[in-house]
Amino acid sequence: MRRALLTLTLLTAGHALAQERVLYDSRLPFPEPRLTESERGRVQYLAGQALAQDAWGAGNAEYCMNDFRIEGASPGSFTVKGRAQMAYLYTQCYQRPGNLQGLVILEGLNVAAHYVFVDHYSSMYAVKDINRNGFTELALDGGFTGQGYTEGWLDIAELGPVRRMLGQLNYERLPQPYQDNCGAVESGGRWTSALIRVTPGPTPRYTWQELTGNCENQRVATKIGPVQPLKLTPAPTGWDKGPLK
């Protein structure tokens, strides 16, 4: 799907010490991951091992083709404080109801963690320790398009000290990060998204604004709503463990 998402550190006007970050903005471009052949080969090998071991469960890979692609790569300290690690989001198979995907954490070429799940994540980026516990979080941007309508969601995951979702936003847990009817109408289509910001701290503070624009220009909002408070509720990831070798 995506446009997406770079984490920016902004200083709010008149509050130079309040480091409010943009957590999600659908108008920002997301660059393709730049990977070495060793990185790509290591992650692809682990994805192939997961498929061979039926890590996604019986029946999920029945019609699986080799569609391997790395959707995002981000540096950080995800499973151990202070360690230089890299996170990779990959897709092994594109299919409905959800793509066969995985998340690999490497230290060099050593595997620190590997998780698999069925979803439609299309990008991933690091969120730099918004709860100040020494671990880097990950934002997973997903979406699905059907009959010309696109529905988007955003999951914020933390792998240490406990693996969990710090928050999930979608059509059921509003505000929905992104939606449009751009493929359903010939002209006059509209998109709506949530501009989400966070002020880091032991208890992070989140806000959001509704953005609306025309399908002809995905980078420009024609209407921006007021700033509103946002509460995120932690939840289990629901991910299964993938092979480490």
Accessible surface in RSA format (square Angstrom, percent):
REM  Atomic radii and reference values for relative SASA: ProtOr
REM  Chains: A
REM  Algorithm: Lee & Richards
REM  Probe-radius: 1.40
REM  Slices: 20
REM RES _ NUM      All-atoms   Total-Side   Main-Chain    Non-polar    All polar
REM                ABS   REL    ABS   REL    ABS   REL    ABS   REL    ABS   REL
RES MET A   1    74.48  38.6  10.14   6.7  64.33 153.2  35.19  29.9  39.29  52.0
RES ARG A   2    50.52  21.2   5.97   3.0  44.54 106.1   5.99   8.2  44.53  27.0
RES ARG A   3    33.91  14.2  28.70  14.6   5.21  12.4   6.39   8.7  27.51  16.7
RES ALA A   4     0.00   0.0   0.00   0.0   0.00   0.0   0.00   0.0   0.00   0.0
RES LEU A   5     0.94   0.5   0.50   0.4   0.44   1.1   0.94   0.7   0.00   0.0
RES LEU A   6    72.10  40.2  68.83  49.2   3.27   8.2  69.31  48.7   2.80   7.5
RES THR A   7    35.58  25.3   9.39   9.5  26.19  62.4   9.39  12.6  26.19  39.6
RES LEU A   8    70.12  39.0  67.79  48.5   2.33   5.8  70.12  49.2   0.00   0.0
RES THR A   9    84.28  59.9  56.07  56.8  28.21  67.2  34.26  46.0  50.02  75.6
RES LEU A  10    70.46  39.2  68.53  49.0   1.94   4.9  70.46  49.5   0.00   0.0
RES LEU A  11   105.92  59.0  79.19  56.7  26.73  67.2  79.19  55.6  26.73  71.9
RES THR A  12    41.46  29.5  31.81  32.3   9.65  23.0  37.10  49.8   4.36   6.6
RES ALA A  13   100.77  92.7  69.82 107.7  30.96  70.4  80.57 113.5  20.20  53.5
RES GLY A  14    82.54 101.8   0.00   N/A  82.54 101.8  42.90 117.7  39.64  88.8
RES HIS A  15   115.87  63.3 109.21  75.9   6.66  17.0  81.98  84.5  33.89  39.4
RES ALA A  16    72.43  66.6  57.57  88.8  14.86  33.8  59.85  84.3  12.58  33.3
RES LEU A  17   173.92  96.9 150.47 107.6  23.44  58.9 152.78 107.3  21.14  56.9
RES ALA A  18    34.76  32.0  27.13  41.9   7.63  17.3  33.46  47.1   1.30   3.4
RES GLN A  19    85.03  47.5  81.87  59.8   3.16   7.5  10.59  22.5  74.44  56.5
RES GLU A  20    29.07  16.7  28.89  21.9   0.18   0.4   0.91   1.8  28.16  23.0
RES ARG A  21    21.36   9.0  21.34  10.9   0.03   0.1   1.70   2.3  19.66  11.9
RES VAL A  22     6.41   4.2   6.41   5.8   0.00   0.0   6.41   5.6   0.00   0.0
RES LEU A  23     1.04   0.6   0.42   0.3   0.62   1.6   0.54   0.4   0.50   1.3
RES TYR A  24     1.62   0.8   0.01   0.0   1.61   4.2   1.61   1.2   0.01   0.0
RES ASP A  25     9.62   6.7   8.62   8.6   0.99   2.3   0.15   0.3   9.47   9.4
RES SER A  26     0.84   0.7   0.69   0.9   0.15   0.3   0.00   0.0   0.84   1.2
RES ARG A  27    52.72  22.1  49.75  25.4   2.97   7.1   7.96  10.9  44.77  27.1
RES LEU A  28    40.60  22.6  40.60  29.0   0.00   0.0  40.60  28.5   0.00   0.0
RES PRO A  29    77.08  56.2  75.81  69.1   1.27   4.6  76.84  63.4   0.24   1.5
RES PHE A  30    51.15  25.6  25.23  15.6  25.92  67.5  25.38  15.4  25.77  73.8
RES PRO A  31    84.82  61.8  70.69  64.4  14.13  51.3  82.32  68.0   2.50  15.6
RES GLU A  32   115.63  66.4 103.08  78.0  12.55  29.9  62.46 120.8  53.16  43.4
RES PRO A  33    26.51  19.3   6.66   6.1  19.86  72.2  15.32  12.7  11.19  69.6
RES ARG A  34   231.62  97.3 200.34 102.1  31.28  74.5  76.73 104.9 154.89  93.9
RES LEU A  35    31.41  17.5   0.57   0.4  30.84  77.5   2.98   2.1  28.43  76.5
RES THR A  36    80.80  57.5  73.47  74.5   7.33  17.5  77.92 104.7   2.87   4.3
RES GLU A  37   141.47  81.2 130.68  98.9  10.79  25.7  69.41 134.3  72.05  58.8
RES SER A  38    66.87  56.5  53.27  71.1  13.60  31.3  22.54  48.0  44.33  62.1
RES GLU A  39    29.74  17.1  29.74  22.5   0.00   0.0  14.10  27.3  15.64  12.8
RES ARG A  40    83.50  35.1  83.50  42.6   0.00   0.0  25.54  34.9  57.96  35.1
RES GLY A  41    36.50  45.0   0.00   N/A  36.50  45.0  30.87  84.7   5.63  12.6
RES ARG A  42    61.70  25.9  56.45  28.8   5.25  12.5  20.57  28.1  41.13  24.9
RES VAL A  43     0.00   0.0   0.00   0.0   0.00   0.0   0.00   0.0   0.00   0.0
RES GLN A  44    71.25  39.8  69.31  50.7   1.94   4.6  18.10  38.5  53.15  40.3
RES TYR A  45   114.50  53.5 105.14  59.8   9.36  24.4  84.25  63.3  30.24  37.3
RES LEU A  46     0.00   0.0   0.00   0.0   0.00   0.0   0.00   0.0   0.00   0.0
RES ALA A  47     0.00   0.0   0.00   0.0   0.00   0.0   0.00   0.0   0.00   0.0
RES GLY A  48    30.44  37.5   0.00   N/A  30.44  37.5  25.09  68.9   5.34  12.0
RES GLN A  49    49.47  27.7  49.16  35.9   0.31   0.7   0.00   0.0  49.47  37.5
RES ALA A  50     0.00   0.0   0.00   0.0   0.00   0.0   0.00   0.0   0.00   0.0
RES LEU A  51    53.15  29.6  43.06  30.8  10.08  25.4  43.06  30.2  10.08  27.1
RES ALA A  52    84.73  77.9  42.10  65.0  42.63  97.0  54.43  76.7  30.30  80.3
RES GLN A  53   105.03  58.7  77.47  56.6  27.56  65.6  39.88  84.9  65.15  49.4
RES ASP A  54    70.01  49.0  58.58  58.3  11.43  27.0  30.69  72.2  39.32  39.2
RES ALA A  55    23.44  21.5   4.43   6.8  19.01  43.2  13.74  19.4   9.69  25.7
RES TRP A  56    14.70   5.9   2.85   1.4  11.85  27.8   6.17   3.3   8.53  13.8
RES GLY A  57    30.15  37.2   0.00   N/A  30.15  37.2  29.99  82.3   0.16   0.4
RES ALA A  58    98.23  90.3  64.95 100.2  33.28  75.7  67.31  94.8  30.92  81.9
RES GLY A  59    56.90  70.2   0.00   N/A  56.90  70.2  30.88  84.7  26.02  58.3
RES ASN A  60    52.18  36.0  46.45  44.9   5.73  13.8   3.60   8.7  48.58  47.0
RES ALA A  61    26.86  24.7  13.80  21.3  13.05  29.7  14.67  20.7  12.19  32.3
RES GLU A  62   122.69  70.4  85.49  64.7  37.20  88.6  37.38  72.3  85.31  69.7
RES TYR A  63   177.83  83.0 157.17  89.4  20.66  53.8 128.07  96.2  49.76  61.3
RES CYS A  64    29.47  22.3   2.53   2.8  26.94  63.3   3.08   7.8  26.38  28.4
RES MET A  65   136.76  70.8 131.50  87.0   5.26  12.5 105.51  89.7  31.25  41.4
RES ASN A  66   114.97  79.3  81.83  79.1  33.14  79.8  33.01  79.5  81.96  79.2
RES ASP A  67    42.69  29.9  32.36  32.2  10.33  24.4  11.38  26.8  31.31  31.2
RES PHE A  68    32.92  16.5   7.76   4.8  25.16  65.5   7.76   4.7  25.16  72.0
RES ARG A  69   100.32  42.1  97.82  49.9   2.50   6.0  28.04  38.3  72.27  43.8
RES ILE A  70     5.96   3.4   0.55   0.4   5.40  13.0   0.55   0.4   5.40  14.7
RES GLU A  71    15.74   9.0  10.14   7.7   5.61  13.3   0.36   0.7  15.38  12.6
RES GLY A  72     0.00   0.0   0.00   N/A   0.00   0.0   0.00   0.0   0.00   0.0
RES ALA A  73    24.09  22.1   3.24   5.0  20.85  47.4   3.24   4.6  20.85  55.2
RES SER A  74     6.63   5.6   6.24   8.3   0.38   0.9   1.74   3.7   4.89   6.9
RES PRO A  75    92.37  67.3  86.96  79.3   5.41  19.7  87.14  71.9   5.23  32.5
RES GLY A  76    19.77  24.4   0.00   N/A  19.77  24.4  17.28  47.4   2.50   5.6
RES SER A  77    19.92  16.8  19.32  25.8   0.60   1.4   4.79  10.2  15.14  21.2
RES PHE A  78     0.09   0.0   0.09   0.1   0.00   0.0   0.09   0.1   0.00   0.0
RES THR A  79    38.29  27.2  19.77  20.0  18.52  44.1  18.68  25.1  19.61  29.6
RES VAL A  80    59.87  39.4  57.49  52.0   2.38   5.7  59.87  52.0   0.00   0.0
RES LYS A  81   128.11  62.5 110.90  68.0  17.20  41.0  58.46  52.6  69.65  74.2
RES GLY A  82    76.03  93.8   0.00   N/A  76.03  93.8  39.45 108.3  36.58  81.9
RES ARG A  83   116.63  49.0 113.72  58.0   2.91   6.9  26.38  36.0  90.25  54.7
RES ALA A  84    95.94  88.2  69.51 107.3  26.43  60.1  79.24 111.6  16.70  44.2
RES GLN A  85     5.08   2.8   0.00   0.0   5.08  12.1   1.69   3.6   3.39   2.6
RES MET A  86    52.72  27.3  52.69  34.9   0.03   0.1  42.22  35.9  10.50  13.9
RES ALA A  87     0.00   0.0   0.00   0.0   0.00   0.0   0.00   0.0   0.00   0.0
RES TYR A  88     2.15   1.0   2.15   1.2   0.00   0.0   0.00   0.0   2.15   2.6
RES LEU A  89     0.00   0.0   0.00   0.0   0.00   0.0   0.00   0.0   0.00   0.0
RES TYR A  90     0.00   0.0   0.00   0.0   0.00   0.0   0.00   0.0   0.00   0.0
RES THR A  91     0.11   0.1   0.11   0.1   0.00   0.0   0.00   0.0   0.11   0.2
RES GLN A  92     7.43   4.2   7.43   5.4   0.00   0.0   0.00   0.0   7.43   5.6
RES CYS A  93     0.56   0.4   0.56   0.6   0.00   0.0   0.56   1.4   0.00   0.0
RES TYR A  94   103.10  48.1  83.34  47.4  19.76  51.4  78.88  59.3  24.21  29.8
RES GLN A  95    44.23  24.7  29.57  21.6  14.66  34.9  30.29  64.5  13.94  10.6
RES ARG A  96   171.30  71.9 146.01  74.4  25.29  60.2  55.86  76.3 115.44  70.0
RES PRO A  97   124.77  90.9 103.53  94.4  21.25  77.2 109.17  90.1  15.60  97.0
RES GLY A  98     3.45   4.3   0.00   N/A   3.45   4.3   3.05   8.4   0.40   0.9
RES ASN A  99    14.77  10.2  14.77  14.3   0.00   0.0   0.00   0.0  14.77  14.3
RES LEU A 100     0.02   0.0   0.02   0.0   0.00   0.0   0.02   0.0   0.00   0.0
RES GLN A 101     0.00   0.0   0.00   0.0   0.00   0.0   0.00   0.0   0.00   0.0
RES GLY A 102     0.00   0.0   0.00   N/A   0.00   0.0   0.00   0.0   0.00   0.0
RES LEU A 103     0.00   0.0   0.00   0.0   0.00   0.0   0.00   0.0   0.00   0.0
RES VAL A 104     0.00   0.0   0.00   0.0   0.00   0.0   0.00   0.0   0.00   0.0
RES ILE A 105     0.00   0.0   0.00   0.0   0.00   0.0   0.00   0.0   0.00   0.0
RES LEU A 106     1.05   0.6   0.32   0.2   0.72   1.8   0.32   0.2   0.72   2.0
RES GLU A 107    43.40  24.9  39.39  29.8   4.01   9.6  15.51  30.0  27.89  22.8
RES GLY A 108    63.56  78.4   0.00   N/A  63.56  78.4  44.34 121.7  19.23  43.1
RES LEU A 109    85.65  47.7  78.07  55.8   7.58  19.1  78.11  54.9   7.54  20.3
RES ASN A 110   111.14  76.6 109.44 105.8   1.70   4.1  23.23  55.9  87.90  85.0
RES VAL A 111    27.57  18.1   1.89   1.7  25.68  61.9   2.14   1.9  25.43  69.0
RES ALA A 112    40.30  37.1   7.32  11.3  32.99  75.0  16.62  23.4  23.68  62.7
RES ALA A 113     7.60   7.0   4.20   6.5   3.40   7.7   7.60  10.7   0.00   0.0
RES HIS A 114     2.77   1.5   0.00   0.0   2.77   7.1   0.00   0.0   2.77   3.2
RES TYR A 115    24.15  11.3  24.15  13.7   0.00   0.0   1.98   1.5  22.18  27.3
RES VAL A 116     1.78   1.2   0.83   0.8   0.95   2.3   0.83   0.7   0.95   2.6
RES PHE A 117    17.78   8.9   9.32   5.8   8.46  22.0  17.78  10.8   0.00   0.0
RES VAL A 118    60.92  40.1  35.51  32.2  25.40  61.2  35.51  30.9  25.40  68.9
RES ASP A 119    34.39  24.1  31.75  31.6   2.64   6.2   3.61   8.5  30.77  30.7
RES HIS A 120    27.53  15.0  24.82  17.3   2.71   6.9  17.95  18.5   9.58  11.2
RES TYR A 121     5.06   2.4   2.03   1.2   3.03   7.9   0.11   0.1   4.95   6.1
RES SER A 122    30.26  25.6  17.82  23.8  12.44  28.7  19.23  40.9  11.03  15.5
RES SER A 123     3.98   3.4   3.98   5.3   0.00   0.0   3.98   8.5   0.00   0.0
RES MET A 124     0.00   0.0   0.00   0.0   0.00   0.0   0.00   0.0   0.00   0.0
RES TYR A 125     8.90   4.2   8.90   5.1   0.00   0.0   8.90   6.7   0.00   0.0
RES ALA A 126    14.12  13.0   7.88  12.2   6.24  14.2   7.88  11.1   6.24  16.5
RES VAL A 127     0.18   0.1   0.18   0.2   0.00   0.0   0.18   0.2   0.00   0.0
RES LYS A 128   140.99  68.8 138.15  84.8   2.84   6.8  82.22  74.0  58.76  62.6
RES ASP A 129    29.41  20.6  29.41  29.3   0.00   0.0  16.36  38.5  13.05  13.0
RES ILE A 130     0.00   0.0   0.00   0.0   0.00   0.0   0.00   0.0   0.00   0.0
RES ASN A 131    17.50  12.1  11.77  11.4   5.73  13.8   8.21  19.7   9.30   9.0
RES ARG A 132   115.35  48.4  87.05  44.4  28.30  67.4  37.97  51.9  77.39  46.9
RES ASN A 133    40.32  27.8  31.10  30.1   9.22  22.2  33.86  81.5   6.46   6.2
RES GLY A 134    33.66  41.5   0.00   N/A  33.66  41.5  23.65  64.9  10.01  22.4
RES PHE A 135    15.46   7.7  15.28   9.5   0.18   0.5  15.46   9.4   0.00   0.0
RES THR A 136    16.51  11.7  15.55  15.8   0.96   2.3   1.89   2.5  14.62  22.1
RES GLU A 137     0.22   0.1   0.00   0.0   0.22   0.5   0.22   0.4   0.00   0.0
RES LEU A 138     1.29   0.7   1.29   0.9   0.00   0.0   1.29   0.9   0.00   0.0
RES ALA A 139     0.00   0.0   0.00   0.0   0.00   0.0   0.00   0.0   0.00   0.0
RES LEU A 140     0.03   0.0   0.03   0.0   0.00   0.0   0.03   0.0   0.00   0.0
RES ASP A 141     0.17   0.1   0.17   0.2   0.00   0.0   0.00   0.0   0.17   0.2
RES GLY A 142     0.00   0.0   0.00   N/A   0.00   0.0   0.00   0.0   0.00   0.0
RES GLY A 143     8.49  10.5   0.00   N/A   8.49  10.5   0.00   0.0   8.49  19.0
RES PHE A 144    73.69  36.9  68.34  42.3   5.35  13.9  73.09  44.3   0.60   1.7
RES THR A 145    69.31  49.3  55.58  56.4  13.73  32.7  46.82  62.9  22.49  34.0
RES GLY A 146    25.16  31.0   0.00   N/A  25.16  31.0  17.35  47.6   7.81  17.5
RES GLN A 147   175.50  98.1 140.20 102.5  35.30  84.0  59.44 126.5 116.06  88.0
RES GLY A 148    15.13  18.7   0.00   N/A  15.13  18.7   7.41  20.3   7.71  17.3
RES TYR A 149   114.14  53.3 112.14  63.8   2.00   5.2  73.27  55.1  40.87  50.4
RES THR A 150    10.97   7.8  10.71  10.9   0.26   0.6   0.45   0.6  10.52  15.9
RES GLU A 151    64.11  36.8  64.11  48.5   0.00   0.0  32.36  62.6  31.75  25.9
RES GLY A 152     0.70   0.9   0.00   N/A   0.70   0.9   0.01   0.0   0.69   1.5
RES TRP A 153    40.40  16.2  40.15  19.4   0.25   0.6  38.22  20.4   2.18   3.5
RES LEU A 154     0.74   0.4   0.14   0.1   0.59   1.5   0.14   0.1   0.59   1.6
RES ASP A 155     7.63   5.3   7.63   7.6   0.00   0.0   0.00   0.0   7.63   7.6
RES ILE A 156     1.61   0.9   1.61   1.2   0.00   0.0   1.61   1.2   0.00   0.0
RES ALA A 157     0.73   0.7   0.04   0.1   0.69   1.6   0.04   0.1   0.69   1.8
RES GLU A 158     1.13   0.6   0.95   0.7   0.18   0.4   0.18   0.3   0.95   0.8
RES LEU A 159    14.78   8.2   1.45   1.0  13.33  33.5   1.45   1.0  13.33  35.9
RES GLY A 160     2.83   3.5   0.00   N/A   2.83   3.5   2.83   7.8   0.00   0.0
RES PRO A 161    97.69  71.2  63.83  58.2  33.86 123.1  69.26  57.2  28.44 176.7
RES VAL A 162    95.84  63.1  92.26  83.5   3.57   8.6  95.79  83.2   0.05   0.1
RES ARG A 163    70.09  29.4  50.85  25.9  19.25  45.8  12.41  17.0  57.69  35.0
RES ARG A 164    79.30  33.3  79.30  40.4   0.00   0.0  18.55  25.4  60.75  36.8
RES MET A 165     1.77   0.9   1.77   1.2   0.00   0.0   1.77   1.5   0.00   0.0
RES LEU A 166    14.27   7.9  11.08   7.9   3.20   8.0  11.08   7.8   3.20   8.6
RES GLY A 167     0.56   0.7   0.00   N/A   0.56   0.7   0.50   1.4   0.06   0.1
RES GLN A 168    37.02  20.7  30.86  22.6   6.16  14.7   1.25   2.7  35.77  27.1
RES LEU A 169     5.07   2.8   5.07   3.6   0.00   0.0   5.07   3.6   0.00   0.0
RES ASN A 170    21.41  14.8  21.41  20.7   0.00   0.0   3.09   7.4  18.32  17.7
RES TYR A 171   139.28  65.0 122.68  69.8  16.60  43.2  83.86  63.0  55.42  68.3
RES GLU A 172   123.88  71.1  90.44  68.4  33.44  79.6  30.65  59.3  93.23  76.1
RES ARG A 173   120.41  50.6 113.79  58.0   6.62  15.8  43.07  58.9  77.34  46.9
RES LEU A 174   126.06  70.2 101.46  72.6  24.60  61.8 101.65  71.4  24.40  65.7
RES PRO A 175    13.55   9.9   9.48   8.6   4.08  14.8  13.26  11.0   0.29   1.8
RES GLN A 176    19.34  10.8   8.56   6.3  10.78  25.7   2.67   5.7  16.68  12.6
RES PRO A 177     0.22   0.2   0.22   0.2   0.00   0.0   0.22   0.2   0.00   0.0
RES TYR A 178     0.51   0.2   0.51   0.3   0.00   0.0   0.51   0.4   0.00   0.0
RES GLN A 179    71.41  39.9  71.07  51.9   0.34   0.8  10.73  22.8  60.67  46.0
RES ASP A 180    13.58   9.5   4.97   5.0   8.61  20.4   5.71  13.4   7.87   7.9
RES ASN A 181    40.11  27.7  39.46  38.1   0.65   1.6   7.01  16.9  33.10  32.0
RES CYS A 182    38.86  29.4  20.66  23.0  18.20  42.8  21.02  53.2  17.84  19.2
RES GLY A 183    62.74  77.4   0.00   N/A  62.74  77.4  29.82  81.8  32.92  73.7
RES ALA A 184    41.99  38.6   5.78   8.9  36.22  82.4  13.03  18.4  28.96  76.7
RES VAL A 185    60.72  40.0  43.80  39.7  16.92  40.8  50.65  44.0  10.08  27.3
RES GLU A 186   186.54 107.1 145.01 109.7  41.54  98.9  65.93 127.5 120.61  98.5
RES SER A 187    90.62  76.6  72.49  96.7  18.13  41.8  38.74  82.5  51.88  72.7
RES GLY A 188    58.56  72.2   0.00   N/A  58.56  72.2  39.11 107.3  19.46  43.6
RES GLY A 189     2.20   2.7   0.00   N/A   2.20   2.7   0.68   1.9   1.53   3.4
RES ARG A 190    93.54  39.3  89.63  45.7   3.92   9.3  46.59  63.7  46.95  28.5
RES TRP A 191     0.89   0.4   0.41   0.2   0.48   1.1   0.89   0.5   0.00   0.0
RES THR A 192    34.16  24.3  33.71  34.2   0.46   1.1  13.04  17.5  21.13  31.9
RES SER A 193     1.45   1.2   0.24   0.3   1.21   2.8   0.95   2.0   0.50   0.7
RES ALA A 194     1.11   1.0   0.75   1.2   0.36   0.8   0.90   1.3   0.21   0.6
RES LEU A 195     8.77   4.9   8.30   5.9   0.47   1.2   8.73   6.1   0.04   0.1
RES ILE A 196     0.15   0.1   0.15   0.1   0.00   0.0   0.15   0.1   0.00   0.0
RES ARG A 197    48.81  20.5  48.57  24.8   0.24   0.6   3.74   5.1  45.08  27.3
RES VAL A 198     0.75   0.5   0.25   0.2   0.50   1.2   0.75   0.7   0.00   0.0
RES THR A 199    23.57  16.8  22.12  22.4   1.45   3.5  13.95  18.7   9.62  14.5
RES PRO A 200    18.55  13.5   1.48   1.4  17.06  62.0   1.48   1.2  17.06 106.0
RES GLY A 201    12.00  14.8   0.00   N/A  12.00  14.8  12.00  32.9   0.00   0.0
RES PRO A 202   122.16  89.0 100.05  91.2  22.11  80.4 101.78  84.0  20.39 126.7
RES THR A 203   115.94  82.5 102.52 103.9  13.42  32.0  71.35  95.8  44.60  67.4
RES PRO A 204    25.38  18.5  15.97  14.6   9.41  34.2  15.97  13.2   9.41  58.5
RES ARG A 205   156.93  65.9 151.36  77.2   5.57  13.3  65.93  90.1  91.00  55.2
RES TYR A 206    23.02  10.7  16.00   9.1   7.02  18.3  12.13   9.1  10.89  13.4
RES THR A 207    32.49  23.1  32.31  32.8   0.18   0.4  31.17  41.9   1.32   2.0
RES TRP A 208    40.55  16.3  39.71  19.2   0.84   2.0  33.36  17.8   7.19  11.7
RES GLN A 209    22.60  12.6  22.60  16.5   0.00   0.0   0.27   0.6  22.32  16.9
RES GLU A 210    77.13  44.3  75.68  57.3   1.45   3.4   8.83  17.1  68.30  55.8
RES LEU A 211     0.18   0.1   0.18   0.1   0.00   0.0   0.18   0.1   0.00   0.0
RES THR A 212    18.97  13.5  18.97  19.2   0.00   0.0  12.31  16.5   6.66  10.1
RES GLY A 213     0.00   0.0   0.00   N/A   0.00   0.0   0.00   0.0   0.00   0.0
RES ASN A 214    57.21  39.5  56.67  54.8   0.54   1.3   7.43  17.9  49.78  48.1
RES CYS A 215    25.58  19.4  11.50  12.8  14.08  33.1  11.75  29.8  13.84  14.9
RES GLU A 216   130.94  75.2  90.85  68.7  40.08  95.4  75.53 146.1  55.40  45.2
RES ASN A 217    68.97  47.6  65.40  63.2   3.57   8.6  22.95  55.2  46.01  44.5
RES GLN A 218    41.76  23.4  36.61  26.8   5.15  12.3  28.67  61.0  13.09   9.9
RES ARG A 219   111.06  46.6  98.18  50.1  12.88  30.7  50.96  69.6  60.10  36.4
RES VAL A 220    79.74  52.5  76.86  69.6   2.88   6.9  79.01  68.7   0.73   2.0
RES ALA A 221    19.47  17.9   0.53   0.8  18.94  43.1   0.53   0.7  18.94  50.2
RES THR A 222    78.19  55.6  39.29  39.8  38.90  92.7  46.21  62.1  31.98  48.3
RES LYS A 223   138.94  67.8 133.15  81.7   5.79  13.8  81.24  73.1  57.70  61.5
RES ILE A 224    98.77  56.2  68.99  51.4  29.78  71.8  68.99  49.7  29.78  80.8
RES GLY A 225    12.74  15.7   0.00   N/A  12.74  15.7  10.32  28.3   2.42   5.4
RES PRO A 226   103.08  75.1  91.18  83.1  11.90  43.3 102.30  84.5   0.78   4.9
RES VAL A 227    89.69  59.0  64.20  58.1  25.48  61.4  64.20  55.8  25.48  69.1
RES GLN A 228    63.82  35.7  63.06  46.1   0.76   1.8  15.67  33.4  48.14  36.5
RES PRO A 229   119.95  87.4 105.85  96.5  14.10  51.3 106.54  88.0  13.40  83.3
RES LEU A 230    19.72  11.0   7.31   5.2  12.41  31.2  10.75   7.6   8.97  24.1
RES LYS A 231   180.82  88.2 154.56  94.8  26.26  62.5 100.92  90.8  79.90  85.1
RES LEU A 232    19.67  11.0   3.04   2.2  16.63  41.8   4.21   3.0  15.45  41.6
RES THR A 233    95.47  67.9  84.91  86.1  10.55  25.2  64.73  86.9  30.74  46.5
RES PRO A 234    70.72  51.5  56.08  51.1  14.64  53.2  56.33  46.5  14.39  89.4
RES ALA A 235    31.09  28.6  23.99  37.0   7.11  16.2  30.61  43.1   0.48   1.3
RES PRO A 236   115.04  83.8 100.43  91.6  14.60  53.1 105.39  87.0   9.65  60.0
RES THR A 237    17.60  12.5   1.28   1.3  16.32  38.9   0.04   0.0  17.57  26.6
RES GLY A 238    71.03  87.6   0.00   N/A  71.03  87.6  41.41 113.6  29.63  66.3
RES TRP A 239    18.63   7.5   6.61   3.2  12.02  28.2   2.87   1.5  15.77  25.6
RES ASP A 240    88.01  61.7  83.56  83.2   4.46  10.5  16.83  39.6  71.18  71.0
RES LYS A 241   159.61  77.9 137.37  84.3  22.24  52.9  79.73  71.8  79.88  85.1
RES GLY A 242     8.39  10.3   0.00   N/A   8.39  10.3   1.84   5.0   6.55  14.7
RES PRO A 243    17.75  12.9   5.79   5.3  11.96  43.5  16.95  14.0   0.80   5.0
RES LEU A 244    92.55  51.5  83.20  59.5   9.35  23.5  83.20  58.4   9.35  25.2
RES LYS A 245   179.89  87.8 168.74 103.5  11.15  26.5 117.84 106.1  62.05  66.1
END  Absolute sums over single chains surface
CHAIN  1 A    12043.6       9248.6       2795.0       6699.6       5344.0
END  Absolute sums over all chains
TOTAL         12043.6       9248.6       2795.0       6699.6       5344.0
